[in-house]
Amino acid sequence: MASTSPHVPTLAVPAAYVQPEPVTLAAEPAGELAARDANQGVAVDDTHAYAINNRSITKIDRSTGERVLQFVGDPEGPIQHLDSGVVVRGTIYAAHSNYPEWPMESSIEVFDARTLEHLDSHPIGIDRGSLTWLDFHDGSWWAGFANYDNVHDGRVYGENPNAQIVRMDDSFQVEAGYVVPRPILDRFAPMSNSGGSWGPDGNLYLTGHDLPEAYVMQLPMAGAELEWLATVELPGIEGQGIAWDRPSKGQGKDPHLFGIDRPSREIKEFDMPLDGAVPEPVPAQWTVRSADEISG
């Protein structure tokens, strides 16, 4: 009589997961504004652009290029290093730090977009690095904290791999933190993450300090490292603070991305590759096995 072996179910082994290579895309220039004060970043609303420098914010009419108003902080005053800003419901929220002093201190400075009056200050103090950008997306505040490999007063200024992206509540308390993939950090080096803005496609766009490109990121399904979907070439800019405009409903405008060209002192406007060009989010990197599929 032939012996029979107990039935052993075949194990379903998922294929090894390979993170797709980020694609490289190109943005189309869509306009520019003369902005002699555009040294750190830019914020925008439907009608105006706001050129951000260390101690100043200049309001510029987007249709005429005319400089309308300017906030200027005293050289000996508390405003030392504005990095970028975002306009939310008629209010400018600006990322501010004491760069390049040590230890790193940060705050969020608040201005009336109509009058440029300084309204409020939210001190963050000594925290995760140097605050470089701020945005509001999906009911939460988001911010970037930069750390650098360059040396100030004999000290490495935070170390580039320590850059962090955080989600914050309405009181600017951190609820979650994310890190930037090492290949992007290498592109930032020796500087760090300078700009960030959530796009209309639901992806986060990040910039460094120098290169003319933005990195399209999505939040991870697990873990803390952001997932890199694409790189968008932005001809004529050098990293720094960026901002998506968010046209009011019914205007019939396509959202554009804005950045700055420091050497020419211009604000650049870009038509971004959004329609199907950026890859879809990556699939889950795990499987759930039935009782019959579990080995051992």
LODOKOL-176794 format. One record per residue: y, z, x of N, C-alpha, C in turn; residue in one letter; residue number from 1. Coordinates in Angstrom, 1 decimal, decimal comma, padded with zeros to 4 digits. Layout:
BEGIN
     n_c2     n_c3     n_c1    ca_c2    ca_c3    ca_c1     c_c2     c_c3     c_c1   rest    nr
        Y        Z        X        Y        Z        X        Y        Z        X      A   NUM
...
This chain:
BEGIN
     n_c2     n_c3     n_c1    ca_c2    ca_c3    ca_c1     c_c2     c_c3     c_c1   rest    nr
   -001,2    000,0    000,9    000,0    000,0    000,0    001,2    000,0    000,9      M     1
    002,1   -000,9    000,6    003,3   -001,1    001,5    004,2    000,1    001,2      A     2
    004,8    000,6    002,3    005,8    001,7    002,1    007,1    001,2    001,6      S     3
    007,7    002,0    000,9    009,1    001,6    000,4    010,1    002,6    001,0      T     4
    011,2    002,0    001,3    012,4    002,9    001,8    013,3    003,2    000,7      S     5
    013,9    004,3    000,7    014,9    004,6   -000,3    016,1    003,7   -000,2      P     6
    016,6    003,3   -001,3    017,7    002,4   -001,4    019,0    003,0   -000,8      H     7
    019,5    002,4    000,2    020,8    002,8    000,8    021,9    001,9    000,4      V     8
    022,9    002,4   -000,3    023,9    001,4   -000,8    024,7    000,9    000,4      P     9
    025,1   -000,4    000,3    025,9   -001,0    001,3    027,3   -000,4    001,3      T    10
    027,8    000,0    002,5    029,1    000,6    002,7    030,2   -000,5    002,6      L    11
    031,1   -000,3    001,8    032,3   -001,2    001,7    033,3   -000,8    002,8      A    12
    033,4   -001,5    003,9    034,3   -001,2    004,9    035,5   -002,1    004,8      V    13
    036,7   -001,6    004,6    037,9   -002,4    004,5    038,2   -003,1    005,8      P    14
    038,8   -004,3    005,7    039,2   -005,0    006,9    040,2   -004,2    007,6      A    15
    040,3   -004,4    008,9    041,3   -003,7    009,7    042,7   -004,1    009,3      A    16
    043,6   -003,2    009,1    044,9   -003,5    008,7    045,8   -003,9    009,8      Y    17
    046,5   -005,0    009,7    047,4   -005,5    010,7    048,8   -005,6    010,1      V    18
    049,7   -004,9    010,6    051,1   -004,9    010,1    051,7   -006,4    010,3      Q    19
    052,1   -007,0    009,3    052,7   -008,4    009,5    053,8   -008,4    010,4      P    20
    054,0   -009,4    011,2    055,1   -009,6    012,1    056,4   -009,8    011,3      E    21
    057,5   -009,1    011,6    058,7   -009,4    010,9    059,2   -010,8    011,1      P    22
    059,6   -011,4    010,0    060,1   -012,8    010,1    061,6   -012,8    010,6      V    23
    062,1   -013,9    011,1    063,4   -014,0    011,6    064,1   -015,0    010,7      T    24
    065,3   -014,6    010,1    066,0   -015,4    009,1    067,5   -015,5    009,6      L    25
    068,2   -016,4    009,1    069,6   -016,6    009,5    070,5   -016,5    008,3      A    26
    071,6   -015,7    008,4    072,6   -015,7    007,4    073,6   -016,8    007,6      A    27
    074,3   -017,2    006,5    075,3   -018,2    006,5    076,7   -017,6    006,4      E    28
    077,6   -017,9    007,4    078,9   -017,4    007,3    079,6   -017,8    006,0      P    29
    080,3   -016,9    005,4    080,9   -017,2    004,1    082,4   -016,9    004,0      A    30
    082,9   -016,4    005,2    084,4   -016,2    005,2    084,7   -015,1    006,3      G    31
    086,0   -014,9    006,5    086,4   -013,9    007,4    087,8   -013,5    007,1      E    32
    088,1   -012,3    007,5    089,5   -011,7    007,3    090,0   -011,2    008,7      L    33
    091,2   -011,5    009,0    091,8   -010,9    010,2    092,0   -009,4    009,9      A    34
    091,5   -008,6    010,9    091,5   -007,2    010,8    091,6   -006,6    012,2      A    35
    092,8   -006,4    012,7    093,0   -005,9    014,0    092,5   -004,5    014,2      R    36
    092,2   -003,8    013,1    091,7   -002,4    013,2    090,2   -002,3    013,0      D    37
    089,5   -003,5    012,8    088,1   -003,5    012,6    087,4   -003,2    013,9      A    38
    087,3   -002,0    014,3    086,6   -001,6    015,6    085,3   -000,9    015,4      N    39
    085,1   -000,3    014,3    083,9    000,5    014,1    083,1    000,0    012,9      Q    40
    083,7   -000,4    011,8    082,9   -000,8    010,7    083,8   -001,3    009,5      G    41
    083,2   -001,5    008,4    083,9   -002,0    007,2    083,3   -001,5    006,0      V    42
    084,1   -001,2    005,0    083,7   -000,9    003,6    084,3   -001,9    002,7      A    43
    083,7   -002,2    001,5    084,2   -003,2    000,6    084,1   -002,7   -000,8      V    44
    085,0   -003,2   -001,7    084,8   -003,2   -003,1    085,1   -004,6   -003,7      D    45
    085,3   -004,7   -005,0    085,5   -006,0   -005,6    086,7   -006,8   -005,1      D    46
    087,8   -006,0   -004,7    089,0   -006,7   -004,4    089,5   -006,5   -003,0      T    47
    089,0   -005,5   -002,3    089,5   -005,1   -001,0    088,4   -004,9    000,0      H    48
    088,8   -005,1    001,3    088,0   -004,7    002,4    088,7   -003,5    003,1      A    49
    088,0   -002,6    003,8    088,5   -001,5    004,4    088,1   -001,5    005,9      Y    50
    089,0   -001,9    006,8    088,7   -001,9    008,2    088,7   -000,5    008,8      A    51
    087,6   -000,1    009,4    087,5    001,2    009,9    087,6    001,3    011,4      I    52
    088,5    002,1    011,9    088,6    002,4    013,3    088,4    003,9    013,6      N    53
    088,5    004,3    014,8    088,2    005,7    015,1    089,0    006,7    014,2      N    54
    090,3    006,5    014,1    091,1    007,4    013,3    091,9    006,7    012,2      R    55
    091,5    005,5    011,8    092,2    004,8    010,8    091,3    004,0    009,8      S    56
    091,8    003,8    008,6    091,2    003,0    007,6    092,3    002,1    007,1      I    57
    092,2    000,8    007,2    093,2   -000,2    006,8    092,6   -001,0    005,6      T    58
    093,4   -000,9    004,5    093,0   -001,6    003,2    093,6   -003,0    003,3      K    59
    092,7   -004,0    003,0    093,0   -005,4    003,2    092,7   -006,1    001,9      I    60
    093,6   -006,9    001,3    093,3   -007,7    000,1    092,4   -008,8    000,5      D    61
    091,2   -008,9   -000,2    090,2   -009,9    000,1    090,6   -011,3   -000,2      R    62
    091,5   -011,4   -001,2    091,9   -012,8   -001,6    093,1   -013,4   -000,8      S    63
    093,9   -012,5   -000,2    095,1   -013,0    000,5    095,0   -012,6    002,0      T    64
    094,2   -011,6    002,4    094,1   -011,2    003,8    095,3   -010,2    004,1      G    65
    096,1   -009,9    003,2    097,2   -009,0    003,4    096,8   -007,6    003,6      E    66
    097,4   -006,9    004,6    097,1   -005,5    004,8    098,0   -004,7    003,8      R    67
    097,4   -003,9    003,0    098,0   -003,3    001,9    098,5   -001,8    002,2      V    68
    097,5   -001,1    002,8    097,8    000,3    003,1    097,0    000,7    004,4      L    69
    097,4    001,8    005,0    096,6    002,3    006,2    096,7    003,8    006,2      Q    70
    095,5    004,4    006,4    095,4    005,8    006,7    095,3    005,9    008,2      F    71
    096,1    006,8    008,8    096,1    007,0    010,2    096,0    008,5    010,5      V    72
    095,0    008,9    011,3    094,9    010,3    011,7    095,6    010,6    013,0      G    73
    096,2    011,7    013,1    096,9    012,1    014,3    096,0    012,2    015,5      D    74
    096,3    011,7    016,7    095,4    011,8    017,8    094,9    013,2    018,1      P    75
    095,7    014,2    017,8    095,3    015,6    018,0    094,8    016,3    016,8      E    76
    094,6    015,5    015,7    094,1    016,0    014,5    092,6    016,1    014,4      G    77
    092,0    016,5    013,2    090,6    016,6    013,1    089,8    015,3    013,0      P    78
    090,5    014,2    012,6    089,8    013,0    012,5    089,7    012,3    013,9      I    79
    088,4    012,2    014,4    088,2    011,8    015,8    087,5    010,4    015,9      Q    80
    086,4    010,3    015,1    085,6    009,1    015,3    085,0    008,7    013,9      H    81
    085,7    007,9    013,1    085,2    007,3    011,9    084,3    006,2    012,3      L    82
    083,1    006,1    011,7    082,1    005,1    012,2    081,9    004,0    011,1      D    83
    081,9    004,3    009,9    081,7    003,3    008,8    082,0    004,0    007,5      S    84
    081,9    003,2    006,4    082,2    003,8    005,1    081,5    003,0    004,0      G    85
    081,5    003,6    002,8    081,0    003,0    001,6    082,0    003,4    000,4      V    86
    082,2    002,4   -000,5    083,0    002,7   -001,6    082,1    002,9   -002,8      V    87
    082,2    004,1   -003,4    081,4    004,5   -004,6    082,3    005,0   -005,7      V    88
    082,4    004,2   -006,8    083,2    004,6   -007,9    084,6    004,9   -007,5      R    89
    085,2    004,0   -006,7    086,6    004,1   -006,4    086,9    005,1   -005,3      G    90
    085,9    005,6   -004,6    086,1    006,6   -003,6    085,4    006,1   -002,3      T    91
    086,1    006,3   -001,2    085,5    005,9    000,1    084,9    007,1    000,7      I    92
    083,6    007,0    001,1    082,9    008,1    001,8    082,7    007,5    003,2      Y    93
    083,3    008,2    004,2    083,2    007,7    005,6    082,4    008,6    006,5      A    94
    081,6    008,0    007,3    080,8    008,8    008,3    081,7    009,1    009,5      A    95
    081,7    010,4    009,9    082,6    010,8    010,9    081,9    011,7    011,9      H    96
    082,3    011,6    013,2    081,7    012,5    014,2    082,7    012,8    015,3      S    97
    082,3    013,6    016,2    083,1    013,9    017,4    082,7    013,1    018,6      N    98
    082,0    012,0    018,5    081,5    011,2    019,6    082,7    010,9    020,5      Y    99
    082,5    011,0    021,8    081,3    011,3    022,6    081,2    012,8    023,1      P   100
    081,9    013,7    022,3    081,8    015,1    022,8    080,5    015,7    022,5      E   101
    080,2    016,8    023,2    079,0    017,6    023,0    079,3    019,0    022,7      W   102
    078,5    019,6    021,8    077,3    019,1    021,1    077,8    018,2    020,0      P   103
    076,9    017,3    019,5    077,3    016,4    018,4    077,6    017,1    017,1      M   104
    078,8    016,8    016,6    079,2    017,4    015,3    079,5    016,2    014,3      E   105
    079,2    016,4    013,1    079,4    015,3    012,1    080,0    015,9    010,8      S   106
    080,6    015,0    010,0    081,1    015,3    008,7    081,2    014,0    007,9      S   107
    081,4    014,2    006,6    081,6    013,1    005,7    083,1    013,3    005,2      I   108
    083,9    012,3    005,4    085,3    012,3    005,0    085,5    011,5    003,8      E   109
    086,3    012,0    002,8    086,4    011,3    001,5    087,8    010,9    001,3      V   110
    088,0    009,7    000,8    089,3    009,1    000,6    089,4    008,4   -000,8      F   111
    090,6    008,4   -001,4    090,8    007,6   -002,6    091,0    006,2   -002,2      D   112
    090,1    005,3   -002,7    090,2    003,9   -002,3    091,5    003,2   -002,8      A   113
    092,1    003,7   -003,8    093,4    003,1   -004,3    094,6    003,5   -003,4      R   114
    094,6    004,8   -003,0    095,8    005,3   -002,3    095,6    005,6   -000,8      T   115
    094,3    005,6   -000,4    093,8    006,1    000,9    094,2    007,5    001,2      L   116
    094,5    008,3    000,2    094,7    009,7    000,3    093,4    010,4    000,7      E   117
    093,5    011,3    001,7    092,3    012,1    002,1    092,0    013,1    001,0      H   118
    090,8    013,1    000,4    090,5    013,9   -000,7    089,7    015,2   -000,4      L   119
    088,7    015,0    000,6    087,8    016,1    000,8    087,1    015,8    002,1      D   120
    086,4    016,9    002,6    085,6    016,8    003,8    084,3    017,6    003,6      S   121
    083,2    017,0    003,9    081,9    017,7    003,8    081,4    017,9    005,2      H   122
    081,5    019,1    005,8    081,1    019,4    007,2    079,5    019,4    007,2      P   123
    079,0    018,7    008,1    077,5    018,7    008,4    077,2    019,6    009,6      I   124
    078,2    019,7    010,5    078,0    020,5    011,7    077,1    019,9    012,7      G   125
    076,4    020,7    013,5    075,5    020,3    014,5    074,1    020,1    013,8      I   126
    073,6    018,9    013,8    072,4    018,7    013,0    071,4    017,8    013,7      D   127
    071,3    016,5    013,2    070,2    015,7    013,7    070,7    014,6    014,7      R   128
    072,0    014,6    015,0    072,6    013,6    015,8    074,0    013,4    015,4      G   129
    074,5    012,2    015,7    075,8    011,8    015,3    075,8    010,9    014,1      S   130
    076,5    011,3    013,0    076,4    010,6    011,8    077,2    009,3    011,9      L   131
    076,5    008,1    011,7    077,2    006,8    011,9    077,3    006,0    010,6      T   132
    076,5    006,3    009,6    076,7    005,5    008,3    076,3    006,3    007,1      W   133
    076,7    005,9    005,9    076,4    006,6    004,7    076,4    005,5    003,6      L   134
    075,5    005,7    002,6    075,4    004,8    001,5    074,8    005,6    000,3      D   135
    075,1    005,0   -000,9    074,5    005,6   -002,1    073,6    004,6   -002,8      F   136
    072,3    005,0   -003,0    071,3    004,1   -003,5    070,3    004,8   -004,3      H   137
    070,0    004,3   -005,5    068,9    004,8   -006,4    069,1    006,3   -006,6      D   138
    070,3    006,7   -006,9    070,6    008,1   -007,3    070,7    009,1   -006,1      G   139
    070,6    008,6   -004,9    070,7    009,5   -003,7    071,6    009,0   -002,7      S   140
    072,1    009,9   -001,8    072,8    009,5   -000,6    071,9    009,2    000,5      W   141
    072,2    008,3    001,3    071,4    007,9    002,5    072,3    007,9    003,7      W   142
    071,8    008,3    004,9    072,7    008,4    006,0    071,9    008,1    007,3      A   143
    072,6    007,7    008,3    071,9    007,5    009,6    072,5    008,4    010,7      G   144
    071,7    009,0    011,5    072,1    009,9    012,6    071,7    009,2    013,9      F   145
    072,7    008,9    014,7    072,4    008,2    015,9    072,2    009,2    017,1      A   146
    071,3    008,8    018,0    071,1    009,5    019,3    071,1    008,4    020,4      N   147
    071,6    008,7    021,5    071,8    007,7    022,5    071,2    008,0    023,9      Y   148
    070,9    006,9    024,6    070,4    007,1    026,0    071,5    007,1    027,0      D   149
    072,7    006,7    026,6    073,8    006,7    027,6    074,2    008,2    028,0      N   150
    074,9    008,3    029,1    075,2    009,6    029,6    076,6    010,0    029,5      V   151
    076,9    011,2    029,0    078,3    011,7    028,9    078,4    013,0    029,5      H   152
    079,3    013,2    030,5    079,5    014,4    031,2    078,1    014,9    031,8      D   153
    077,4    014,0    032,3    076,1    014,3    033,0    075,0    014,7    032,1      G   154
    075,1    014,4    030,8    074,1    014,7    029,8    073,7    013,5    029,0      R   155
    072,4    013,2    028,9    071,9    012,2    028,0    072,3    012,5    026,6      V   156
    073,0    011,6    025,9    073,6    011,9    024,6    072,6    011,8    023,4      Y   157
    071,6    012,7    023,4    070,6    012,8    022,3    069,3    012,1    022,4      G   158
    069,2    011,0    023,2    068,0    010,2    023,5    067,7    009,3    022,3      E   159
    067,8    008,0    022,5    067,6    007,0    021,5    066,5    007,1    020,6      N   160
    065,3    007,5    021,0    064,2    007,7    020,0    064,4    008,7    018,9      P   161
    065,4    009,5    019,0    065,7    010,6    018,1    066,5    010,1    016,9      N   162
    066,9    008,8    016,8    067,6    008,3    015,7    066,9    008,6    014,4      A   163
    067,6    009,0    013,3    066,9    009,3    012,1    067,7    008,7    010,9      Q   164
    067,0    008,4    009,9    067,5    008,0    008,6    067,1    009,0    007,6      I   165
    068,1    009,5    006,8    067,8    010,6    005,8    068,2    010,3    004,4      V   166
    067,5    010,9    003,5    068,0    010,8    002,1    068,5    012,2    001,7      R   167
    069,7    012,2    001,0    070,3    013,5    000,7    070,6    013,6   -000,8      M   168
    070,8    014,8   -001,2    071,1    015,0   -002,6    072,6    015,0   -002,8      D   169
    073,1    015,3   -004,0    074,5    015,2   -004,3    075,4    016,2   -003,5      D   170
    074,8    017,2   -002,9    075,5    018,2   -002,1    075,3    017,8   -000,6      S   171
    074,8    016,6   -000,3    074,6    016,1    001,0    073,6    017,0    001,8      F   172
    072,6    017,6    001,1    071,5    018,3    001,7    070,3    017,4    001,9      Q   173
    069,7    017,4    003,1    068,7    016,5    003,4    067,4    016,8    002,6      V   174
    066,9    015,7    001,9    065,7    015,9    001,2    064,5    015,2    001,8      E   175
    064,7    014,2    002,7    063,7    013,4    003,3    064,2    012,8    004,6      A   176
    063,4    012,6    005,6    063,8    012,0    006,8    062,9    010,9    007,3      G   177
    063,4    009,9    007,9    062,6    008,7    008,4    063,0    008,4    009,8      Y   178
    062,1    007,7    010,5    062,4    007,3    011,9    062,3    005,7    011,9      V   179
    062,9    005,2    013,0    063,0    003,8    013,1    061,9    003,3    014,1      V   180
    061,3    002,2    013,8    060,2    001,7    014,6    060,7    001,5    016,1      P   181
    059,8    001,7    017,0    060,2    001,7    018,4    060,7    000,3    018,9      R   182
    060,2   -000,8    018,4    060,7   -002,1    018,9    062,2   -002,3    018,5      P   183
    062,6   -001,7    017,3    064,0   -001,8    017,0    064,8   -000,8    017,8      I   184
    064,3    000,4    018,1    065,0    001,3    018,9    065,3    000,7    020,3      L   185
    064,3   -000,1    020,8    064,5   -000,7    022,1    065,6   -001,8    022,0      D   186
    065,8   -002,4    020,9    066,9   -003,3    020,7    068,3   -002,6    020,6      R   187
    068,2   -001,4    020,0    069,4   -000,6    020,0    069,8   -000,1    021,4      F   188
    068,9    000,2    022,2    069,1    000,9    023,5    070,1    000,2    024,4      A   189
    070,9    000,9    025,1    070,9    002,4    025,2    071,7    003,1    024,1      P   190
    072,2    002,3    023,2    073,0    002,9    022,1    072,0    003,2    021,0      M   191
    072,4    003,1    019,7    071,6    003,6    018,6    072,0    002,9    017,3      S   192
    071,5    003,4    016,2    071,7    002,8    014,9    073,2    003,1    014,5      N   193
    073,9    002,0    014,3    075,4    002,1    014,0    075,7    001,9    012,5      S   194
    074,9    001,0    011,9    075,2    000,7    010,5    074,0    000,7    009,6      G   195
    074,2    000,9    008,3    073,2    000,8    007,3    073,7    000,6    005,9      G   196
    073,1   -000,2    005,1    073,5   -000,5    003,8    072,4   -001,0    003,0      S   197
    072,2   -000,5    001,8    071,1   -000,9    000,9    071,5   -002,3    000,2      W   198
    070,6   -003,2    000,3    070,8   -004,5   -000,3    070,4   -004,6   -001,7      G   199
    070,9   -005,7   -002,4    070,5   -005,9   -003,8    069,0   -006,2   -004,0      P   200
    068,3   -006,5   -002,9    066,9   -006,7   -003,0    066,1   -005,4   -002,9      D   201
    066,8   -004,3   -002,8    066,1   -003,0   -002,7    065,6   -002,7   -001,3      G   202
    066,0   -003,4   -000,3    065,7   -003,1    001,1    066,9   -002,5    001,8      N   203
    066,6   -001,8    002,8    067,6   -001,2    003,6    067,9   -002,0    004,8      L   204
    069,2   -002,4    005,1    069,6   -003,2    006,2    070,2   -002,3    007,2      Y   205
    069,7   -002,4    008,5    070,2   -001,6    009,6    070,8   -002,4    010,7      L   206
    071,8   -001,9    011,4    072,3   -002,6    012,6    072,4   -001,6    013,7      T   207
    072,4   -002,2    014,9    072,6   -001,4    016,1    074,1   -001,5    016,5      G   208
    074,3   -001,3    017,8    075,7   -001,2    018,3    076,2   -002,5    018,8      H   209
    075,3   -003,4    019,2    075,7   -004,6    020,0    075,2   -005,9    019,5      D   210
    073,9   -006,0    019,1    073,3   -007,3    018,8    073,8   -007,9    017,4      L   211
    073,9   -009,2    017,3    074,3   -009,9    016,1    073,2   -010,1    015,1      P   212
    072,6   -009,0    014,6    071,5   -009,1    013,7    071,3   -007,8    012,9      E   213
    070,7   -007,9    011,7    070,4   -006,8    010,9    068,9   -006,8    010,7      A   214
    068,4   -005,5    010,6    066,9   -005,3    010,4    066,6   -004,9    009,0      Y   215
    065,8   -005,7    008,3    065,5   -005,4    006,9    064,3   -004,5    006,8      V   216
    064,5   -003,3    006,2    063,5   -002,2    006,2    063,1   -001,8    004,8      M   217
    061,9   -001,3    004,7    061,5   -000,7    003,4    060,9    000,7    003,7      Q   218
    061,0    001,6    002,7    060,4    002,9    002,9    058,9    002,8    003,0      L   219
    058,3    003,7    003,8    056,8    003,6    004,0    056,1    004,2    002,8      P   220
    054,9    003,7    002,5    054,1    004,3    001,5    053,6    005,7    001,9      M   221
    053,4    005,9    003,1    053,0    007,2    003,7    053,6    007,4    005,1      A   222
    053,7    008,6    005,5    054,3    008,8    006,9    055,8    008,7    006,8      G   223
    056,4    008,7    008,0    057,9    008,8    008,1    058,5    007,6    008,8      A   224
    057,7    006,6    009,3    058,3    005,5    010,0    058,6    004,3    009,0      E   225
    059,9    003,9    009,0    060,3    002,8    008,2    059,5    001,5    008,5      L   226
    059,3    000,7    007,6    058,5   -000,6    007,8    059,5   -001,7    008,0      E   227
    059,3   -002,5    009,0    060,2   -003,6    009,4    059,7   -004,9    008,8      W   228
    060,5   -005,5    007,9    060,1   -006,7    007,2    060,7   -007,9    007,8      L   229
    061,9   -007,9    008,3    062,6   -009,1    008,7    063,8   -008,7    009,6      A   230
    064,2   -009,7    010,4    065,5   -009,6    011,2    066,3   -010,8    010,7      T   231
    067,6   -010,5    010,3    068,5   -011,5    009,9    069,6   -011,7    010,9      V   232
    069,7   -012,9    011,5    070,8   -013,2    012,5    072,1   -013,3    011,8      E   233
    073,1   -012,6    012,4    074,5   -012,5    011,8    075,4   -013,1    012,9      L   234
    075,6   -014,4    012,9    076,4   -014,9    014,0    077,9   -014,4    014,0      P   235
    078,3   -014,0    015,2    079,7   -013,6    015,4    080,0   -012,1    015,3      G   236
    078,9   -011,3    014,9    079,2   -009,8    014,9    078,5   -009,2    016,1      I   237
    078,8   -007,9    016,3    078,2   -007,2    017,4    077,7   -005,8    016,8      E   238
    076,7   -005,9    015,9    076,2   -004,7    015,4    077,3   -003,9    014,6      G   239
    077,4   -002,6    014,8    078,4   -001,8    014,2    078,2   -001,6    012,7      Q   240
    079,2   -001,0    012,0    079,0   -000,7    010,6    079,0   -001,9    009,7      G   241
    078,2   -001,9    008,7    078,1   -003,0    007,8    078,2   -002,5    006,3      I   242
    078,4   -003,4    005,4    078,5   -003,0    004,0    078,1   -004,2    003,1      A   243
    077,3   -004,0    002,1    077,0   -004,9    001,0    078,2   -004,7    000,0      W   244
    078,7   -005,9   -000,5    079,6   -005,7   -001,6    078,6   -005,7   -002,9      D   245
    079,1   -005,0   -003,9    078,3   -004,9   -005,1    079,2   -005,3   -006,3      R   246
    079,2   -006,6   -006,5    080,2   -007,1   -007,6    079,9   -006,5   -008,9      P   247
    081,0   -006,2   -009,6    080,9   -005,7   -011,0    080,2   -006,7   -011,9      S   248
    079,4   -006,2   -012,8    078,7   -007,0   -013,7    079,7   -007,9   -014,5      K   249
    079,2   -009,2   -014,7    080,0   -010,1   -015,4    081,0   -010,9   -014,5      G   250
    081,0   -010,6   -013,2    082,0   -011,4   -012,3    081,4   -012,7   -011,9      Q   251
    080,1   -012,8   -012,0    079,4   -014,1   -011,6    079,4   -014,3   -010,1      G   252
    079,6   -013,3   -009,3    079,6   -013,4   -007,8    078,2   -013,0   -007,3      K   253
    077,8   -013,6   -006,2    076,6   -013,2   -005,5    077,0   -012,1   -004,5      D   254
    076,2   -011,1   -004,3    076,5   -010,1   -003,3    076,4   -010,6   -001,9      P   255
    077,4   -010,3   -001,1    077,4   -010,7    000,3    077,4   -009,5    001,2      H   256
    077,0   -009,7    002,5    077,0   -008,6    003,5    078,2   -008,8    004,4      L   257
    078,9   -007,7    004,7    080,1   -007,7    005,5    079,8   -007,0    006,8      F   258
    080,4   -007,5    007,9    080,3   -006,8    009,2    081,6   -007,1    010,0      G   259
    081,6   -006,7    011,2    082,9   -006,9    012,0    082,6   -007,6    013,3      I   260
    083,6   -008,3    013,8    083,6   -009,0    015,1    084,6   -008,2    015,9      D   261
    084,2   -007,4    016,8    085,2   -006,5    017,6    086,1   -007,4    018,5      R   262
    085,5   -008,3    019,3    086,4   -009,0    020,2    087,5   -009,8    019,5      P   263
    087,2   -010,4    018,3    088,2   -011,2    017,6    089,0   -010,4    016,6      S   264
    088,5   -009,1    016,4    089,1   -008,3    015,4    089,1   -009,0    014,0      R   265
    087,9   -009,3    013,5    087,8   -009,9    012,2    086,7   -009,2    011,5      E   266
    086,8   -009,3    010,1    085,8   -008,9    009,2    085,0   -010,2    008,8      I   267
    083,7   -010,2    009,0    082,9   -011,4    008,7    082,1   -011,1    007,4      K   268
    082,1   -012,2    006,6    081,3   -012,2    005,3    080,2   -013,1    005,4      E   269
    079,0   -012,7    005,0    077,8   -013,5    005,1    077,1   -013,7    003,8      F   270
    076,6   -014,9    003,6    075,6   -015,2    002,5    074,2   -015,0    003,0      D   271
    073,5   -014,0    002,5    072,3   -013,6    003,0    071,1   -014,3    002,4      M   272
    070,0   -014,5    003,2    068,8   -015,1    002,6    068,0   -014,1    001,8      P   273
    068,2   -014,1    000,5    067,6   -013,2   -000,4    066,5   -013,8   -001,3      L   274
    066,6   -015,0   -001,7    065,7   -015,6   -002,7    064,3   -015,9   -002,0      D   275
    063,4   -014,9   -002,0    062,1   -015,1   -001,5    061,9   -015,2    000,0      G   276
    063,0   -015,1    000,7    062,9   -015,2    002,2    062,4   -014,0    002,9      A   277
    062,8   -012,8    002,4    062,3   -011,6    002,9    060,9   -011,3    002,4      V   278
    059,9   -011,0    003,2    058,5   -010,8    002,8    058,4   -009,7    001,7      P   279
    057,4   -009,8    000,9    057,1   -008,8   -000,1    056,6   -007,5    000,7      E   280
    056,7   -006,3    000,1    056,2   -005,1    000,7    054,8   -005,2    001,1      P   281
    054,4   -004,6    002,1    053,0   -004,7    002,6    052,1   -003,9    001,7      V   282
    050,8   -004,3    001,7    049,8   -003,6    000,8    049,5   -002,3    001,4      P   283
    048,9   -001,5    000,5    048,4   -000,1    001,0    047,4   -000,2    002,1      A   284
    047,5    000,7    003,0    046,6    000,7    004,2    045,4    001,6    004,1      Q   285
    044,9    001,7    002,9    043,7    002,6    002,7    042,9    002,1    001,5      W   286
    041,8    002,7    001,3    040,9    002,3    000,1    040,3    003,6   -000,4      T   287
    039,9    003,6   -001,7    039,2    004,7   -002,3    037,8    004,3   -002,6      V   288
    036,8    005,0   -002,1    035,4    004,6   -002,2    034,8    005,4   -003,4      R   289
    033,9    004,7   -004,0    033,0    005,3   -005,1    032,0    006,2   -004,4      S   290
    031,3    006,9   -005,2    030,2    007,8   -004,7    029,2    007,0   -004,0      A   291
    028,8    005,8   -004,5    027,8    005,0   -003,8    028,2    004,4   -002,5      D   292
    029,5    004,3   -002,3    030,1    003,7   -001,1    030,3    004,7    000,0      E   293
    030,2    006,0   -000,3    030,4    007,0    000,8    029,2    007,1    001,7      I   294
    029,4    007,0    003,0    028,3    007,1    003,9    028,0    008,6    004,2      S   295
    026,8    008,8    004,7    026,5    010,2    005,1    026,3    011,1    004,0      G   296
